Amino acid sequence: MSRVVTMGSAPRNEAAGGGGAGAPVGHAVLCADGPGPARAVAYVERELPPGGIPAYRAARRGGARSFVLWADEHRRERLATLVTVSAGGGVATYRVLGAHGELIGTLVREKALRGRGLRTRWTVTPADGDEAVGLKGRIVWWFVWWLFVPVQTLVILLSLLGGDGDAARGPRRIVWRARREVPMEFRSGGDALHLRAPGYDWRLGAALLVVLRSFDSPLLGREWDDAEA
């Protein structure tokens, strides 16, 4: 049975305040291990560099990302950190580190037409596992999508009027393959990451999902980590 990881607004628990530690974290990573309801397993926020929000937003345009997974919304325990190793030329490499700085895994994003193919490539390498490669969308659906480029302006307008912009986005499903296994799958319906490999570190999956969501289509509005405040 796969573990399903999603991202949403953090449930508020103001009564368990953090003793003046600032506003609670606003985004949560949710996990469901079966037919039951999803539960919050981590709380995520961007980690700002020197220079604050303007510096972060400037760096993210080149692919850089930095965020923290907290155990609770009041930042009492750090579960994992994602840091950018390098970013530029359409290729970005990230490391996911544990609470004590130990390596959990590495993520590499190669933008379509800038890396090694026509589709965006995501490579996930657990610290103690095999490399898994996933390509964004299926070739046949990208072909169909590009056929409608001349009418994309109308599609975008109708999507935005419909309220979510989803119809104008390109194919987004990603299936990761490691040898003959399929350890993970991202489904655009529900923006859910399915962890299929037994024993796969959920923190790596959570970090991957959060990074994926930071590259959402601007048609949906500003990505979660691109806020001005």
C-alpha positions in Angstrom: 0.0 0.0 0.0 1.4 3.4 -1.0 1.8 6.4 1.3 0.1 9.5 -0.1 1.8 12.8 0.6 0.1 16.2 -0.1 0.6 19.8 0.9 -2.0 22.2 2.3 -2.7 25.0 4.8 -1.5 24.2 8.3 -4.2 23.5 10.8 -4.1 26.2 13.5 -3.5 25.4 17.2 -3.0 28.8 18.7 -3.4 27.4 22.2 -0.1 25.5 21.9 1.7 28.8 21.2 5.4 29.0 20.8 6.1 31.5 23.6 6.4 34.5 21.4 8.3 32.7 18.6 6.4 34.4 15.9 3.4 33.5 13.7 2.8 29.8 13.3 4.0 28.1 10.1 1.3 28.4 7.4 1.9 25.3 5.3 1.7 21.7 6.3 2.7 18.4 4.7 -0.1 15.8 5.0 0.3 12.1 4.9 -2.3 9.3 4.5 -1.3 5.6 5.0 -4.5 4.1 3.6 -8.2 4.9 3.4 -8.2 6.9 6.6 -7.8 10.7 6.8 -4.5 12.4 6.1 -2.6 13.8 9.1 -0.1 16.6 9.3 3.4 15.1 9.6 5.5 18.3 9.0 5.2 22.0 8.7 7.1 23.8 6.0 8.4 27.3 5.5 11.1 28.8 3.4 14.5 29.5 5.1 15.6 33.0 4.2 19.3 33.8 3.3 21.1 37.0 4.3 19.2 39.7 2.6 15.8 38.3 3.5 12.8 37.9 1.3 14.1 40.0 -1.6 17.3 37.9 -1.8 15.4 34.6 -1.6 13.0 35.7 -4.4 15.9 36.8 -6.6 17.7 33.5 -6.1 14.6 31.3 -6.7 14.3 32.8 -10.2 17.4 30.8 -11.1 16.1 27.6 -9.5 17.4 28.0 -5.9 15.2 26.8 -3.1 15.7 26.6 0.7 13.1 25.5 3.3 12.7 23.7 6.6 10.4 20.9 7.6 9.3 21.4 11.2 7.7 18.8 13.5 5.1 21.4 14.7 3.7 24.7 13.6 5.7 26.6 16.3 9.1 25.5 15.1 10.1 23.5 18.2 11.8 20.6 16.4 13.5 20.6 13.0 12.9 17.4 11.0 14.7 18.2 7.7 16.2 21.0 5.7 16.4 21.4 1.9 19.4 23.4 0.6 20.5 24.3 -2.9 23.9 22.9 -3.9 23.9 24.6 -7.3 21.4 26.3 -9.6 21.9 27.8 -13.1 21.4 27.0 -16.7 18.1 25.3 -16.1 19.7 22.7 -13.8 19.4 22.8 -10.0 20.7 20.4 -7.4 19.3 20.2 -3.9 20.2 18.2 -0.8 17.8 17.1 1.9 19.4 17.0 5.3 18.2 15.5 8.6 17.9 17.3 11.9 21.6 16.9 12.6 22.8 17.6 9.1 23.0 14.0 7.9 22.2 13.5 4.2 18.8 12.0 3.5 19.0 12.3 -0.2 19.7 14.5 -3.3 17.2 16.0 -5.8 18.2 17.2 -9.3 15.8 19.2 -11.5 16.7 19.6 -15.2 14.4 22.0 -16.9 12.9 20.9 -20.3 15.1 21.7 -23.2 17.9 22.9 -20.9 19.0 19.5 -19.5 19.0 16.1 -21.2 15.7 16.0 -22.9 12.4 17.5 -24.1 10.7 17.1 -20.7 11.7 18.3 -17.3 13.7 15.6 -15.5 13.6 15.0 -11.8 16.3 12.7 -10.3 15.9 11.5 -6.7 18.7 9.7 -5.0 18.2 8.5 -1.4 21.4 8.5 0.7 21.1 4.7 1.0 19.2 3.8 -2.1 19.1 3.7 -5.9 18.7 6.7 -8.1 15.2 7.2 -9.5 14.4 9.2 -12.6 11.1 10.8 -13.4 10.1 12.8 -16.5 7.3 15.4 -16.3 4.3 14.4 -18.4 3.9 11.7 -21.1 5.2 12.4 -24.6 1.8 11.8 -26.2 0.1 14.3 -23.9 2.8 16.9 -24.5 2.3 16.4 -28.2 -1.5 17.0 -27.9 -0.9 20.0 -25.6 1.5 21.6 -28.1 -1.0 21.1 -31.0 -3.3 23.5 -29.2 -0.6 26.2 -28.7 -2.4 28.5 -31.2 -5.4 28.6 -29.0 -3.7 28.6 -25.7 -4.5 32.2 -25.1 -8.2 31.4 -25.2 -7.7 28.3 -23.0 -5.8 30.3 -20.4 -8.5 32.9 -20.3 -11.2 30.4 -19.9 -9.2 28.6 -17.3 -8.7 31.7 -15.2 -12.3 32.6 -15.5 -13.1 29.1 -14.3 -11.2 29.9 -11.2 -8.1 27.6 -11.1 -6.1 27.8 -14.4 -5.7 24.1 -14.4 -6.8 23.4 -17.9 -4.1 25.6 -19.4 -1.2 23.8 -17.6 0.9 21.3 -19.4 1.0 17.6 -18.4 2.3 17.2 -14.9 2.2 13.6 -14.0 5.7 12.1 -13.0 6.5 8.5 -12.6 9.9 7.7 -11.1 11.7 4.5 -12.1 14.7 2.9 -10.4 15.8 -0.2 -12.2 12.5 -2.1 -12.6 10.8 -0.5 -9.7 8.5 2.5 -9.5 9.2 4.0 -6.0 7.2 7.2 -6.5 4.5 8.8 -8.6 3.3 12.4 -8.7 -0.3 12.7 -9.8 -1.5 16.1 -10.9 -5.1 15.3 -9.7 -4.9 16.4 -6.1 -1.2 17.3 -6.4 -0.3 14.1 -4.5 2.9 12.2 -4.3 2.5 8.4 -3.9 5.4 6.7 -2.1 5.3 3.1 -3.2 8.7 1.7 -2.1 8.7 0.1 1.4 11.0 1.9 3.8 11.4 5.0 1.7 12.2 7.9 3.9 9.0 10.0 4.0 11.1 13.2 4.7 12.7 12.8 1.2 9.3 12.4 -0.3 7.9 15.4 1.6 10.9 17.6 0.5 10.4 16.4 -3.1 6.7 17.3 -3.1 7.3 20.7 -1.5 9.9 21.5 -4.2 7.5 20.3 -7.0 4.9 22.6 -5.6 7.3 25.6 -5.7 7.4 25.1 -9.5 3.6 25.2 -9.9 2.2 27.1 -12.9 1.8 30.9 -12.3 -1.7 30.4 -13.7 -2.6 29.1 -10.3 -1.3 32.2 -8.6 2.0 32.8 -6.8 3.8 29.7 -5.7 3.7 29.0 -1.9 7.4 30.1 -1.4 7.2 33.3 -3.5 5.2 35.5 -1.2 6.3 39.1 -0.7 6.0 38.8 3.1 
